Amino acid sequence: MAMVVPKARTHLSADALFGLVRNGFAHIPDDRLSEPDMALADALMAAFAMFSLKAPSLLAFDKERAEGNLHTIYGIERVPCDTYMREILDPVSPKGLRPVFKSVFRQLQRGKALEPMVFLDGHYLLALDGTEYFSSQTIHCASCLQKVHRNGAITYFHQMLGAAIIHPDLREVIPLMPEPIVRHDGTAKNDCERNAARRLIAKLRQDHPHLKFIVTEDSLSSNAPHIETLHAHGLHYILGVKAGDHAYLFQQVQAAEHAGRVTYYERHNRSAGLVHRFRFLNDVPLNASHAKVRVNFIEYWEIGQDKVQHFSWVTDLRVNKRNVFHLMRGGRARWKIENETFNTLKNQGYNFEHNYGHGIKNLSVVFATVLMLAFLVDQTQQLCCALFQAVWAKLGSKRLLWERMRALFYDYRLDSMRALFEALFYGFEKSRPLLSIDSS
Ligand SMILES: [Zn+2]
């Protein structure tokens, strides 16, 4: 088989995607009543640039800003100061950002960048999971969730339901528009993850009516109403289950075991010193009260030299000895939404939990959503851009990559993100001999 060097996919480059995002922001309706002196798109793009550059705080960003590069690279006509940016963005409805996620996704599809992410028979694996990204006893806004303690104290917090296309063999994840879990106008009741999941799934189908998905989630999601929602929207699933929470299901499996209806399967990986052991059973009721919701059950043990890991799932995909190993890998890949998505956003320079400013209405949610968008663009680079991959490999860590990227951005006049990555990649090797000649 001949090796084919992939052509640079210019429409998936950082510069092209920044343009796409900027254009998407320009189409978001601006509801400000008075004649605005700064475009909403500029304020949104300034927030996007802040997350794209992983500037640790708005203030640092403000002080160090290189207006020229913000104009040239991020297409910001007028750069707002941090206070003004927050003021403009606070009333913005986060749902206006949805089409921007969709247009980046379209670009990925057009560039065939998602093809390596297909998991099974043309289906993508879509992980859903909730995360909390803000908590305070004092700072709060109209969308904060609230927990009232016994002593009357209140904890204010924000959560979102994240969704990302994942693949067991790939580090990259492709996040979709997250669903905020917030208090809605005029209600005193907290929103919850289950309601958010219902909204997210309905919108997912509006945005991508024909895409094939296998949804993977933790055991909190393995309940009959949620499974019916997935089914109603034509989504397959692999969901975690636990013996403690799904006692009836496990009893049914035990009964089937006694009746000799459970299938066992083992696969040995001698080089890794692992045994993969499965037992599975098709067509069992999930619980006693929803007997018509029937699922296929997989239990799995990964047996190593000195450690045994145990997992169990339910799925609507019929399980057999040929596919059980692959389905297990799909179920286990779910952790990527926690590890490769939320933990990356919290610990890899994105400062997800950092308080960039909370606002009184929507700011916190707008920032979290724009941050996810910046992460989507970064993940696209990581998946598709050979230059980005080379710079990352050379510097060895994302943290160092973001640090060097910011340093160049603030200190040098650059024409494009590509020029910045090229300077990061070639600069280290080529500049040294030149400097030694200069100093002689
Ligand atoms: Zn809040």
Boltz pocket constraint, residues with backbone or C-beta under 6 A from the ligand:
constraints:
  - pocket:
      binder: B
      contacts: [[A, 139], [A, 140], [A, 141], [A, 142], [A, 143], [A, 144], [A, 145], [A, 156], [A, 157], [A, 158], [A, 358], [A, 359], [A, 361], [A, 364]]
      max_distance: 6.0
